[in-house]
């Protein structure tokens, strides 16, 4: 059972957590692109992910919850598949 105050703000708390995750994800992609531009060209939507990170980090505007949810459900799975394949193809370059 949740604390009533937390339950009351549940959607806002989830949105904040998702925004933070997208911010970290975009920053990771930005660093990856700087480190290896060739790998970055294989990642669909990398520019949009980095731009979204910048909007979140610098608070250019308040992000809409629907946009955060759409990104989580539609963009990230495709990006993850490309990143996983790149890591599998070049594990020695990833320092894993």
C-alpha positions, 0 to 999 in steps of 0.5 A, a space after each residue: 500500500 502506497 503512502 497517500 501523498 505518494 499515490 496522489 503524485 504518482 504520475 508526476 513522480 514517474 514522469 520525473 524518473 523517466 525524464 531523468 532516465 532520458 537525460 542520462 540516455 541522451 548524455 550517454 549517446 552524446 558521449 558515444 557520438 563524440 568518442 566514435 562518430 562511426 558508431 553514432 551513424 548507426 544509431 537511428 534517432 541519436 540527434 533527437 535523443 541528444 536534443 531531448 536530453 538538452 531540453 530536459 537538462 537545460 529546462 528549455 521548456 517543460 516536457 510533456 508526459 506524453 512525449 516522455 512516454 512515447 520516447 520510452 515506448 517507441 524510440 528507446 527499444 530501437 536504439 537499444 537494439 542497435 547499441 547492443 549489436 554494436 557492443 556485440 560486434 566490437 566488445 574490445 572497443 567498449 572496454 566492457 
